[in-house]
Amino acid sequence: MEGLSFEEFTKKIYIAAPLGRIYTSWATQAGICSWFLKEAAYHAPDGSRRGPEEPVQAGDRYAWKWHQFDGEETGTLLEADGKQHIAFSFAGDCRVRVSLEEGAGRVLVCLRQYNIPTDEKSKLMYHYGCSTGWTFWLANLKAWLEHGILLNDRGTDLLEDPRAGYEFVNI
C-alpha cells in the first residue's frame, strides 16, 4: 500500500470519554498506571519528581515498567501541551506522538510511532512488536475509560516466556 513503510505506523481509536480524562490518562503517573504501566516516574528537567496527579511537561524524563516485561524504558517527553498532544522518545531512537481530536461525542485518539530503524531486528521489535502492542493498549484504554475494565493480564507470570510479547494479545 502506498504510504506505508517500516519507518513508522499509525494507530487510531475512538473513545467515548471526555478529552481531558483521556489526556490525563497519558500525561500523569496515576493516569498512565491505571491502564498501561506497572510503574511510572516522571522527573522535571531540574531533577524533581512529579507527583502522581501532576501533568508531565516537555523536557521531563520518564522511567516506565510494565506488568509482564522485565527492564525499564526510559526517555524524554518531547511535547505536552496540556490538552491534546503528547510526544515522547521511545524504544531507543523511536518517537511516539499521541493526538486527541474531539468530534461527535467521542474523541479520536491517534498514535503515531516513527523514526523506526529499518534493519530486520527493528522491523520485528519496533514495527511489528510495538504496532501490535499499541493496538492492544489503545483497546485497553478504551475498555478502561468507557467500561471500567482492564483487558491486560496482571495475574499470570509470563516473564520466562521469550515469545510472550509476540503471542499473547493481552500482556
N, C-alpha and C positions, 0 to 999 in steps of 0.2 A: 504494500500500500504506500502510496505517495505520502511523504511527510513523516513516516515512522522510521526510527533508527534506534540503534543500541545505545546512543549517547544520551537519551532521555526518554521519559514516558510521562503521561498524564493520567490521573485517575479522578473521576468526578462522582459525586453522590448528592442527592437532595436530602436534606434533613429538616423535618418539621419541628424546629425549636428556635427560640429567639437567637438572633445573630450574636448578641453579647454573651450568651451562655456557651455558644459554640466556640467563640473566640477564647473565652476564659478556659475552656477545656483544652486548648492548645497552649495558652500563654501563662499558665500558673502551675506551680508544682502540684497543688491539690487537684487541679483540673486534669492535668495530663496523667497523673497517677490513678485517677478514678476509672479510666477506660483503657489505658495503653501501657503504662510502665509500672514496674515494681517499686522503683525508687527514682527520684529526680532531684538534682540540686542545681540551683542557678546562682551564679556569683556575678555581681556588678563589676565593671572594669577596675574599681578600687579594691576588689577582693572581698567586699562584704557579701554575705549570703542573703539572698532574697527570701522573704517569708513565704509560707505555703500559699497564701492568697494574693501575694504581690505579683503583679504582671511583670513579665520579662521586658527588657529593653534591648534595643540594638546595641551590640558590643558586649553583652553578657556572655559568660561562658557557661556551658552546661555539662553535667555528668549524668548519664542515664543508665539504669539497669532494668533488664526485662525479667519477667517471671520464669521463662523457660530457656534462658541463654546465660552462660557464664560470661564474664567480662563486663566491660563498661564502654559505652560510647561517649566520647567527649567531642565538643565542638563549640561553635560560636553562633550567637544569634546575629543574623545579618540585617534583619528588618523586623520591626514590631511596632505597628502604627497604633495599637490600642483599640482597633476597630475591626479591620477587615483583612489585614495582611500580616503574615509572619513568615520569616525565612531563616534557615539555619544551614550551617555546614553539616554534612552527614556522611558517614561511611568513607572516610578519607577526604578526597577532594570533591566529592559529590555535593550538590546543593539541593535543598528542598524548599519549595515556596508553596504556602497554603494561602488561597484567596477565598473569601466568603462574599457571596452576592445574594442579596435579598430579592425575592420575587414570588408573587402568588402564594403568600402564606408559608413559604418554605425558603430555605437557604441552600444555595448551590455551593458545595464545598469542592474546590478544585485544588488538587495536589499535583505539583509538577516536580519530579526529580530529574536533575540534569547534571551536565558535566561528568557523565559516567564514562570512565575509560572503556575502550573497546577491545581490550585483549580478552582472550577466551575465559579466563578466570573471572574477570569483572563482568562479562556478559552474563555468566551464570549467577554470581553472587549479588551483583548490584542491579542488573537489569531484571533478570528473571526472579531472583530471590526477593528483592525489595518490591518489585511490581506486584508479585503475589502477596507479599506481606502487607503492603499498603492497602490492597484490595480488601483483605480481611479486616484490617484495623479500622478502615473507614466504615465498613459494615458494623463493626463492634461499636464505634462511636454513635452511629445511627440507632442501634438497638438500645444503647445506654440512655441516650438523650430522649428518645421517643417512648421507650417502654420500661426503662429502669432495669434492664437485664444485661448481663455481660456474657459474651459468647466464648471468650477465651478460657482455656483450661488452666486453672491455677492449682489444681489438686494432684495432678499426675506428674511425677518427676521424669522428664524426658531428656535430661541433660546428658545421659550416657548414649543416646541415640544420635549419631552424627548426621543422619538423614532426616531427623525430626522436622527441621525447618523447611525441608522441601516436600515432605509427605503429609504432615499433619496440617490441617487447614485452620485450626483454632488455637495455635500457640502464639 
